[in-house]
Amino acid sequence: MLLKLGKISKSYSKDRTILDQLDLDVKSGERIAIVGPSGSGKTTLLNLIGALDRPDSGKMYFENQDLSAFSDQQLASFRNEKIGFVFQLHHLLPQLTLLENILLPTLTNKKLQGKETMERAQKLINRMGLAEVAHQKPSELSGGECQRTAVARALINRPRLILADEPTGALDQKSAFNLTDLLVELNQEEGVSLIVVTHSMDVANKMDRIYRLENGKLVES
């Protein structure tokens, strides 16, 4: 089991419980979609899984390691090594080229700042169909190209899990379909697990399992 959440709860006030003793198991290489209305806690759940926040109660295990026992510094290392993030807005740094943006997650680890990492970046650029724009800046790229760059950035450190929060939400229909197909192909090629939060059932139906977040709990469709 790659990821196991047991009785996870999260509240932002006494009157607002977002997640209520939520359970989830994710196997290595599995694709999961999480759907639900705005405000239901989907992004909160991704933030907890990605160790950007801590639950109020419950247990989270990643590769049989209890994340609640990790210090903040250990969680930061965990995020950088094990998790890749793709958001609705690509969050590329405008002053950097496409290639430089992809390499950003490697800057905190000197072991990753060598020839092998550069070859990995070039391989991802080619795989994303971005070779011709590798040295251009985000303002010179289309929305689809920026989002594919964000996917490459998420993969550069060879994570075990990709968390995608509405990754197609800002794209036109064709670009959204292309990005979804790309994520599925990369899941299969890289063996990386994928959790996608989405409002699009076209995206959700490409996953192995679909969960709906209702009343703080996940209900499998």
C-alpha positions as CSV (number, residue, x, y, z in Angstrom):
1,M,0.0,0.0,0.0
2,L,1.4,3.4,-1.0
3,L,-0.8,5.6,1.0
4,K,-3.3,4.9,3.8
5,L,-5.4,7.5,5.6
6,G,-7.3,6.3,8.7
7,K,-10.0,8.4,10.5
8,I,-8.6,11.7,9.2
9,S,-10.4,14.8,10.5
10,K,-9.8,18.5,9.8
11,S,-11.7,21.5,11.1
12,Y,-11.2,25.2,10.6
13,S,-13.5,26.2,13.5
14,K,-15.8,24.5,16.0
15,D,-18.7,24.9,13.6
16,R,-16.9,23.9,10.4
17,T,-15.7,20.4,10.1
18,I,-14.2,19.9,6.6
19,L,-13.1,16.2,6.9
20,D,-14.7,13.8,9.3
21,Q,-12.9,10.6,10.1
22,L,-12.1,10.1,6.4
23,D,-10.5,6.8,5.2
24,L,-8.6,6.2,1.9
25,D,-6.2,3.5,0.6
26,V,-4.1,4.1,-2.5
27,K,-2.1,1.3,-4.1
28,S,1.2,1.9,-6.0
29,G,0.5,2.9,-9.6
30,E,-3.2,3.5,-9.0
31,R,-5.3,6.4,-10.5
32,I,-7.9,7.9,-8.3
33,A,-10.4,10.8,-9.0
34,I,-12.0,12.8,-6.2
35,V,-15.1,14.8,-7.1
36,G,-17.5,16.9,-5.2
37,P,-19.0,20.4,-4.9
38,S,-16.9,23.5,-4.3
39,G,-16.2,23.9,-0.6
40,S,-16.5,20.2,0.2
41,G,-12.9,19.8,1.2
42,K,-11.2,18.4,-1.8
43,T,-8.3,20.8,-1.8
44,T,-8.0,20.4,2.0
45,L,-7.6,16.7,1.5
46,L,-4.9,17.1,-1.1
47,N,-3.0,19.5,1.1
48,L,-3.0,16.9,3.9
49,I,-1.9,14.1,1.6
50,G,0.8,16.3,0.2
51,A,2.0,17.2,3.7
52,L,1.3,20.9,3.2
53,D,-0.9,20.7,6.3
54,R,-1.5,18.3,9.2
55,P,-4.8,16.7,10.2
56,D,-6.4,17.5,13.6
57,S,-6.7,13.7,14.2
58,G,-6.2,10.4,12.5
59,K,-3.3,8.6,10.9
60,M,-1.5,9.0,7.6
61,Y,0.9,6.4,6.4
62,F,3.0,6.7,3.2
63,E,5.0,3.5,2.3
64,N,4.3,2.3,5.9
65,Q,5.8,5.5,7.4
66,D,3.7,7.4,9.9
67,L,3.7,11.0,8.7
68,S,2.4,12.3,12.0
69,A,5.8,11.4,13.5
70,F,7.7,13.6,11.0
71,S,9.1,16.9,11.9
72,D,8.3,19.9,9.7
73,Q,11.8,19.6,8.1
74,Q,11.2,15.9,7.5
75,L,7.9,16.7,5.9
76,A,9.5,19.2,3.6
77,S,12.0,16.6,2.4
78,F,9.2,14.1,2.0
79,R,7.2,16.5,-0.2
80,N,10.2,17.2,-2.4
81,E,11.2,13.6,-2.8
82,K,7.9,11.7,-2.9
83,I,5.1,14.1,-4.0
84,G,4.6,16.0,-7.3
85,F,2.0,18.8,-7.4
86,V,0.0,20.0,-10.4
87,F,-2.4,22.8,-9.7
88,Q,-5.2,24.5,-11.8
89,L,-3.0,27.5,-12.3
90,H,0.5,26.3,-13.3
91,H,2.4,28.6,-10.9
92,L,5.4,28.8,-13.2
93,L,7.9,31.6,-12.3
94,P,7.6,34.2,-15.0
95,Q,11.3,35.2,-15.0
96,L,12.5,31.6,-15.7
97,T,12.5,29.6,-18.9
98,L,10.4,26.4,-19.3
99,L,13.6,24.3,-18.6
100,E,14.5,26.4,-15.5
101,N,11.0,26.0,-14.1
102,I,11.1,22.2,-14.5
103,L,14.5,22.1,-12.7
104,L,13.3,24.2,-9.7
105,P,12.4,21.2,-7.4
106,T,16.0,19.9,-7.8
107,L,17.6,23.0,-6.4
108,T,17.3,21.9,-2.7
109,N,19.2,18.7,-3.3
110,K,22.8,18.9,-4.5
111,K,22.6,15.2,-5.4
112,L,20.1,16.1,-8.1
113,Q,22.1,18.9,-9.7
114,G,24.1,16.9,-12.2
115,K,24.1,15.4,-15.7
116,E,21.5,12.7,-14.9
117,T,19.0,15.3,-13.8
118,M,19.5,17.5,-16.9
119,E,19.0,14.4,-19.0
120,R,15.8,13.6,-17.1
121,A,14.6,17.2,-17.7
122,Q,15.3,16.9,-21.4
123,K,13.6,13.6,-21.6
124,L,10.5,15.0,-19.9
125,I,10.5,18.1,-22.2
126,N,10.6,15.8,-25.3
127,R,7.9,13.6,-23.8
128,M,5.7,16.6,-23.3
129,G,6.2,17.9,-26.8
130,L,7.9,21.0,-25.5
131,A,11.4,20.8,-27.1
132,E,10.9,23.8,-29.4
133,V,9.9,26.1,-26.6
134,A,12.3,24.8,-23.8
135,H,14.1,28.1,-23.6
136,Q,11.0,30.4,-23.7
137,K,9.3,32.0,-20.7
138,P,5.7,31.3,-19.5
139,S,4.3,34.5,-21.0
140,E,5.4,33.2,-24.5
141,L,3.6,29.8,-24.0
142,S,0.0,28.7,-24.4
143,G,-2.0,27.5,-21.4
144,G,-1.6,23.9,-22.4
145,E,2.1,24.3,-22.8
146,C,2.4,25.9,-19.4
147,Q,0.4,23.1,-17.8
148,R,2.5,20.4,-19.5
149,T,5.5,22.2,-18.1
150,A,4.0,22.0,-14.6
151,V,3.5,18.3,-15.1
152,A,7.2,17.9,-16.1
153,R,8.2,19.9,-13.0
154,A,6.1,17.6,-10.9
155,L,7.8,14.6,-12.3
156,I,11.4,15.8,-12.3
157,N,12.3,14.2,-8.9
158,R,10.7,10.9,-9.8
159,P,7.9,11.1,-7.1
160,R,5.8,8.1,-6.1
161,L,2.6,10.2,-6.1
162,I,1.2,13.0,-8.2
163,L,-1.5,15.2,-6.7
164,A,-3.4,17.2,-9.3
165,D,-5.9,19.8,-8.2
166,E,-8.2,20.7,-11.1
167,P,-5.4,20.4,-13.6
168,T,-7.6,21.0,-16.6
169,G,-9.8,23.7,-15.0
170,A,-8.1,26.6,-16.8
171,L,-7.8,24.8,-20.2
172,D,-9.9,24.7,-23.3
173,Q,-11.6,21.3,-24.1
174,K,-9.0,20.0,-26.5
175,S,-6.1,20.9,-24.2
176,A,-7.9,19.4,-21.3
177,F,-8.4,16.1,-23.1
178,N,-4.8,16.1,-24.2
179,L,-3.5,16.8,-20.6
180,T,-5.7,14.1,-19.1
181,D,-4.5,11.5,-21.6
182,L,-0.9,12.6,-20.9
183,L,-1.4,12.1,-17.2
184,V,-2.8,8.6,-17.7
185,E,0.1,7.7,-20.0
186,L,2.7,9.0,-17.6
187,N,1.0,7.1,-14.8
188,Q,1.5,3.9,-16.8
189,E,5.0,4.8,-18.1
190,E,6.5,6.1,-14.8
191,G,4.5,3.8,-12.4
192,V,3.6,6.9,-10.5
193,S,0.3,6.9,-8.5
194,L,-2.2,9.7,-9.4
195,I,-4.8,11.5,-7.3
196,V,-6.9,14.0,-9.3
197,V,-9.4,16.4,-7.9
198,T,-11.7,17.5,-10.6
199,H,-15.2,18.8,-11.5
200,S,-15.0,17.1,-14.9
201,M,-16.4,13.6,-15.2
202,D,-14.5,13.2,-18.5
203,V,-11.3,13.5,-16.4
204,A,-12.7,11.3,-13.6
205,N,-13.8,8.5,-15.9
206,K,-10.1,8.1,-17.0
207,M,-9.2,7.0,-13.5
208,D,-9.3,3.6,-11.9
209,R,-11.6,4.7,-9.1
210,I,-13.8,7.6,-8.5
211,Y,-14.7,9.0,-5.0
212,R,-17.2,11.7,-4.1
213,L,-16.4,13.8,-1.1
214,E,-19.6,14.1,0.9
215,N,-20.1,15.4,4.5
216,G,-16.4,15.1,5.2
217,K,-16.1,11.4,4.0
218,L,-15.2,9.7,0.7
219,V,-17.9,7.6,-1.0
220,E,-16.8,5.4,-3.8
221,S,-18.8,5.7,-7.0
